[in-house]
Amino acid sequence: MNRLKYILLLGVVLLAGVCSAAVTAGNLRCEYLADPLGIDAGSPRLSWILSSNHRGETQTAYQILVASSEKQLKTDAGDLWDSGKVISDESAQVVYAGCPLVSRERCFWKVRAWDRAGHPGAWSPVAQWQMGLLKPEDWLAKWIAPKAPAAIPTAPLVIRRATYEAVAEGKTADVTAALMKQVKQDHLKLVVNNKTLGVDPAYNVVKHLHVEYEYGGQSLTKEIDENQTLVLPEQPSALPYLRKAFDLKSPVQRAVLYATALGLYDVHINGRRVGDHVLAPDWTDYRKRVRYQAYDVTALLKKGGNAMAASLANGWFSGHIGNGGNAFFGKEPAFLAQLEVTYKDGHTEQVATDDTWKSLDSPVLASDFMLGEDYDARLEVKGWDKSGLDESRWTPVGVRDESSPQLGSQVMEPVRQICELKPKKVTEVKPGCWVYDLGQNMVGVVRLKVSAPVGTKITLRHAEMLNPNGTIYTQNLRGATSVDHYVCKGGGEEIWQPVFTFHGFRYVELTGLPGRPSKNAVTGIVIASDTTRTGEFACSDPRINQLQSNIQWGQRGNYVSIPTDCPQRDERLGWMGDAEVFIRTATYNSDVAAFFTKWLVDVDDGQTSAGSFSDVSPNTMNCDSVPAWGDAGVICPWTIYEVYGDKRILEQHLPAMTKWVEYLRLHSNGLIREKDRGNDYGDWLSIGADTPKDLIGTTFFAYSTHLLAKSYRAVGRVEQADKYQQLFEDIKAAFNKRYVAADGRIKGNTQCVYAMALKFELLSEELRPKAAQYLEEDIKAKGTHLSTGFVGVSYLLPVLTQMGKADTAYSLLLQDTFPSWLFSVKHGATTIWERWDGWTPDKGFQDPGMNSFNHYSLGSCGEYLFGGVGGIRPASPGFKNILIEPVIGDGLTWAKTSYDSIHGQIATAWKCEGNQLTLEVIVPVNTTATIHVPAMDIANVTESGRRVEKVESVNFLRMEQGSAVFEVGSGTYKFVSKTMR
Ligand code: BGC
């Protein structure tokens, strides 16, 4: 054989090899994350995504190799784990079962899969993870903070004049005596509200306190809003810098920094910022635990002189948090860091926080989530984060004993800067007062870019809406003044952006700048927990596309460290009800598995010893046991299991879930929840309907019990599953006896009661259609309008569709008169509003005491866009089996939906032309799908141009309710149905 022929033949053989090696594994993740650092699960779970050009492809076996170095892995020998060839179709949540892993262990891994025909695919690209610091003894570092300033000699504090004012209303009350009475020696501390001041000058309005006082021989004033904490005399509040200079004796092989704070930190090494986290560490109940972050900082270090420096802020630990909380977890922040260096010669060295660190006031004069950040650029310290600094002004830090919070790794996506928004418009609303419109209600901060003389003080105020005269509307922020100040150092262009605060806003008011600011003086910096986007939805109605955009922006802005209710007013708490109603929608939009894995620990941390879940997690409000809010402790783990096939989350939370259900049983009469329902929010913010609260309590008791039974069954604990299934049946019987009439009418007769009873499977088969009929009748009687609040809203559309009333579901979805989802869209909303009537043309703004324009709860209809209109739903946990059942309804002519599941991308695209429907579907490798194609008759259905009966890879199952139902394996399919109706 001549050489050319040989090469050609070899090529053909290789090509054939490639083609038959049908499945390739990629997108490797450990505990849901790509290449994470700081894993603390002893047996982490591994997932990968398979791809292939063939239809109906599956994984019949896999092999995982885990090695202690990349070099070792290259030899195809896993010294930590070689799973061998495992006959299994599992490609997600595979539990590591190699050598026991120790602190700091680096694990490099790859996987290959065997296809349906038994051919092995190529090895995947290499991925890695590194174990965290698993034992308390691994921590050498000590908690440090600036030493408390030397005690100021006591001086009398005298309140000269204090007025409590409703400025717009022109009403004022003199509260001088009320304040003076509360001065303790030389000190005053109180939360500003009607109760503490003993008067309400204007009902239903956020007020403002103006205080003139004398202290230490000085005459001073203080301005503060209702609900904020007044502290006099004001504490010196500049945020501290902390630093340590150190030498490294030889070249560095690798270095990892473990850092965290009680509060927030921003750490730099040799003048460069470490990592891209914002507002680290994420919020936890610091009384119980604090999460550390791990960073690979090898590239930042050098042989010789180095410096590590951090700035430190109060954040959730010691700043203002929602509903009047201030310094809730502690008085002053503290920092903890441990740098672990491995030299090229194998030696190791640690640089940890201790009493050799030094501190100095930073130019950040104050920073607080609710109040904003103040920065004086004149006070900048050149080289504060570099080696070789003259440290003579720096003073030694103090070491703090903080043994109680448990240290754990942060195994979730951090908050990051997500994108930037340029202003759409700038208006001078008053002389020297400029309002920037960013065109989108967003969460984050402004990056300011100005040139102004030294000492110029610029004020930035933030708002979601405008007053009719074009000025910013801030009343709904309540006590969150949300004002940033920047004092210029002069001498050219200055760029600044706050580091330790965030605001919810679309409009920015800029004052203090001499002359006209440029349009690019303001840029919106959007922050969010950086969960990977997984869902895309678009359809023929631009209003629905805007609704979907509003839902996504709502999620982005409110998933900041924890799932919050709103980002703008002085609340921003982990409200459990909000989290529970929205979680299913959230899972379509982004991969929220790691985010909820972390938050559900906060939820368990907030559970009382009696078993009651709290209203907010982290639990800062000390209230508990509210129906639909507390039930988040059961609904959320179950949802994560359903969507990601995560059994471990169930196993981990089953004890807390069980305690909750037993709490509900104990706090019921005859299984009816007619007592002990805490703050009992009902179907919160429903409109024109009143759903009995004991009934909501009982339905959620039933639902949580049912999910608990299913959870036990999912993890194979049959006895417990049977026990709670029986309890569910008993609650169901009690519910029917108490609330359901013989004709199927349910007490309250609201949309919410029927939606819950149907969704939670509380009715007999005979009564279900009747309940659906009453639900539909009520919607129609209201002129095709909904009346549900937070609790009932997410069930409406899926339940109507399930009960054969998809037309009504579509009419509701496409309704744009008040109240409806599209009402706010019609009026220019770019996020979901808290209330159906947050603003109406006839009444203007609702009660500013509770009127957020960025609250995702009522956007929980997003689930229906993906699962209903797009028709993508899990038929088994983790979308291993998929149900494709799009609802093709009047009003939409096409819809395109895609969702990146833990097994890969699932997509549908449908289009109606006359009586013809085209439905394109993508099914990922190693999954199966049951596809419903609307059709009168299978004879008129084709797939990729061929009569469907002739297509081998498409298996016809049955005709069902006007659809031909097929079963398929992975691949891309194009169905055309010529007789859709
Ligand atoms: C929050 C809600 C929360 C509610 C409890 C409100 O102030 O903003 O979203 O669920 O209180 O009803």
Boltz pocket constraint, residues with backbone or C-beta under 6 A from the ligand:
constraints:
  - pocket:
      binder: B
      contacts: [[A, 565], [A, 566], [A, 571], [A, 575], [A, 576], [A, 577], [A, 578], [A, 681], [A, 684], [A, 850], [A, 855]]
      max_distance: 6.0
